[in-house]
Each structure stands twice: as C-alpha cells, then as structure tokens.
Amino acid sequence: MSAFLDVFATLVQRLAELLQPLFASTATAAAIVLLTALVRLAVHPLSRAAARGQQARTRIAPQLAALRKRYAKNPERLKKAVMELHAKEKVSPFAGILPSLFQAPAFLLMYHLFAGDRMAGHTLLAAPLGDSWTDALAHGGPFGPAGRVHLAVLAVTAAVAVVNYRRTKRQLAEQPLDLGQPTPGADTVAKVMPLLSFATLVTVAVVPLAAALYVLTSTAWTVAERAFLFRAESGSGSRPTPAPDGPATRA
C-alpha cells in the first residue's frame, strides 16, 4: 500500500504544480478534482458498456417475464433458462457494477493519502484537506472558516443527490423492477433505491475533505454522464435505470 500511496501522492503533487499558476493555494484541491475527472474518463468505456447492458436487459424484459411465468414452480429450471437467455443476448449481470469497482482503488488511495500526515498543510481556502467535517466542527463550529467550506461542499453534494434522486424515481416509474410479474420486495427496493442517492452526504460528512471532493466530483460526473448516455440511448427506444453512487463512485 505504501508504494501505491507514494505514486499517488507524486501524481497529486505534480498535477498541483501544473495548476498552481491558476489556482494558487487551492491548487491541490483543483488537482484532486482533475484527477477524479481523469479516473472517470478512464472508466467511461465501462460506463457505456453498462448503459448498453441495461438497454439489452430492458429489451429482454418481456422474455424474462415470460420465463418467470413459465417456470414459476421450478426455480432451478428458471435460473438455467435466465442464464441461457443472458448468454444468448450477451447480457452480463455484472456490467453495471464494473465502473464502481474500478474507481474504488482511487477513492481508497485518496482517503488514506489525506487521512494521515503525508499531505498535511494542503487546504481548500481555510479548510485542511485532511480534516473531516467533524474536525471542522471541533475547530470553529459549522460557521467557522473551515466549517463554511465543508457546508458548501455538503450543499453542492445535496444538490447533486437531489438530481440523481429525481432521475432514479422517474426512470423506476417508467421501468418497474417487477417486469409485470409479482416479485417479492420489488416495491420496497423501488422506494429505497432513490433514497440511496443521499448516501453520498454521509460519506462526504465523515471522510477527509480531499476524499469528499473526490466523491462530489465523481457523483456529479455520474449524473452528467448518465444524462449524456440517456440521450444517446433514447433514440433506440429504451431507457437505462441508474443505480445511485456509493462512496467509491460515489464512490
């Protein structure tokens, strides 16, 4: 882990040096945002593949519903039939989680890099990048110099979460999880899924500010990326249903 942290720290520092003429004392924070965007750009092909996979799952939804009805009393045969259909249509049930999995290492490195003393002294305005919101509360309160920075980050994160919440609710209404067949727990999942958009607020509140910037940038990228992919796929008549970000994507 130490070797990876050394490489990651060097990368952040080099980017900060490049951005220094534009951002002065906030160059390191700007470097984190830029690095996050580069990570998301690198995994964009996986996000496109996930969107195509969701389009394919939408296309085969009627066939899945028919299989569930046909093999309602034979779970093993249903499982086999679903796997055969996925193989025939080249649909991977794991495509949707690959973008998050590939981002997780970058988030963890960012967290550990700034959680220790390795990057001490770097700030965003008056807020140290290694401090969390609870640290800011202990040193000046919510409206102190550092507290105001954290509140601003939380406010922007909340705005992005609201956009993601509304999009998820709308698309779940257009494409129900039960596919026209009784599915235990589908209603509960449909109610809870949109609320997971706000999980990023918890993450941003407890991690170091540097990691919070990563989460905020990644989440905002996800919202914009899904809007772009949604427009790209809408011409084919299907709508991919987004899953809310986690700390790594959202995390």
KEVO-396314 format. One record per residue (C-alpha): x, y, z; residue in three letters. Coordinates in steps of 0.2 Angstrom, whole numbers, plus 5000, padded with zeros to 4 digits. Example, Ala and Ser with C-alpha at 12.3 -4.5 7.8 and 13.67 -1.06 7.14 Angstrom:
BEGIN
506249785039Ala 506849955036Ser 
//
This chain:
BEGIN
500050005000Met 501450125004Ser 502250114987Ala 500550144979Phe 500250294991Leu 501950364986Asp 501550354967Val 499850434970Phe 500550574981Ala 501850614967Thr 500450614954Leu 499350734965Val 500850844969Gln 501350854950Arg 499650904945Leu 499551034959Ala 501151114952Glu 500451124935Leu 498851204942Leu 499751324954Gln 499851474942Pro 497951464940Leu 497351414957Phe 498751474969Ala 498451404987Ser 496951294981Thr 498051204968Ala 498051044977Thr 496151044979Ala 496051084960Ala 497250934957Ala 496050814966Ile 494550874955Val 495650854939Leu 496250684945Leu 494550624948Thr 493950684931Ala 495450584923Leu 494950424933Val 493150444927Arg 493650474909Leu 494750314910Ala 493250214916Val 492050294904His 492050144891Pro 491450034906Leu 490050154909Ser 489550154891Arg 489549964892Ala 488549964907Ala 487250084898Ala 487149964884Arg 486949814895Gly 485449904904Gln 484749934886Gln 484949754882Ala 484149704899Arg 482649824895Thr 482549734878Arg 482449564885Ile 481249614900Ala 479749534891Pro 480649374888Gln 481249364907Leu 479449394912Ala 478849254901Ala 480149134908Leu 479649184926Arg 477849144922Lys 478348984913Arg 479448914927Tyr 478648994942Ala 478648824951Lys 480348774945Asn 481648894952Pro 483148784946Glu 482448774928Arg 482148964929Leu 483849004934Lys 484548904920Lys 483348974907Ala 483849154913Val 485749114911Met 485449044894Glu 484449204889Leu 485849314895His 487149214886Ala 486149224870Lys 485949404871Glu 487649434878Lys 487049524894Val 488149524909Ser 487349544926Pro 488949624932Phe 489249764919Ala 488349894930Gly 489549874944Ile 491149874935Leu 491350064934Pro 491150074953Ser 492449934956Leu 493750014945Phe 493550184954Gln 493650104972Ala 495650094972Pro 495750284968Ala 494550334981Phe 495450224994Leu 497150294990Leu 496450474991Met 495750435008Tyr 497250355015His 498450495007Leu 497550635016Phe 496950545032Ala 498750545038Gly 500150675039Asp 500850645021Arg 499950785013Met 499750895029Ala 499751085025Gly 498651075009His 497051175011Thr 495451225001Leu 495351405007Leu 495351395026Ala 494951205027Ala 496351075028Pro 496150945015Leu 496550815028Gly 495150865040Asp 493350805040Ser 491850905044Trp 491850845062Thr 493650915063Asp 492951075057Ala 491551075069Leu 492851055083Ala 493851205077His 492751345074Gly 491051265073Gly 489951245057Pro 490051435053Phe 491951445056Gly 493151475042Pro 493351285039Ala 491551245043Gly 490951355029Arg 491951265016Val 491351095022His 489551165022Leu 489751225004Ala 490451054999Val 488950975008Leu 487751094999Ala 488351054982Val 488350864986Thr 486550884992Ala 486050974976Ala 486850834965Val 486050704976Ala 484350784973Val 484550774954Val 485050594955Asn 483550554966Tyr 482350634954Arg 483050544939Arg 483150374948Thr 481250394954Lys 480750444936Arg 481650304927Gln 481050174940Leu 479250234937Ala 479550214918Glu 480350044920Gln 479749944935Pro 480849814944Leu 479549684944Asp 479449674925Leu 477549644926Gly 477749494937Gln 477449484956Pro 479249504963Thr 479449494982Pro 480249654989Gly 480149744972Ala 479049894979Asp 480249914994Thr 481849914983Val 480950044971Ala 480650154986Lys 482350134994Val 483450144978Met 483150334975Pro 483550374993Leu 485250294991Leu 485750444981Ser 485850544998Phe 487150415005Ala 488550524997Thr 488050655010Leu 488550545024Val 490150495015Thr 490650675012Val 490250725030Ala 491450585038Val 492950575026Val 494350695024Pro 493950845013Leu 495150784999Ala 494150624998Ala 492450725000Ala 493050824984Leu 493350654975Tyr 491650594980Val 490750754975Leu 491650764958Thr 491350584954Ser 489550594958Thr 489250754948Ala 490150664934Trp 489050514935Thr 487450624934Val 488150714919Ala 488750554911Glu 487050464913Arg 486150614906Ala 487350604891Phe 487150414889Leu 485250434892Phe 485150544877Arg 486250434867Ala 485150284871Glu 483450364870Ser 483550354851Gly 483450174852Ser 481850174862Gly 482550114879Ser 483050204895Arg 484350134906Pro 483950144925Thr 485350214935Pro 485950154952Ala 486450284965Pro 488350314968Asp 489250244983Gly 490650314991Pro 491850254978Ala 490950304964Thr 490050394973Arg 491250324977Ala 
//
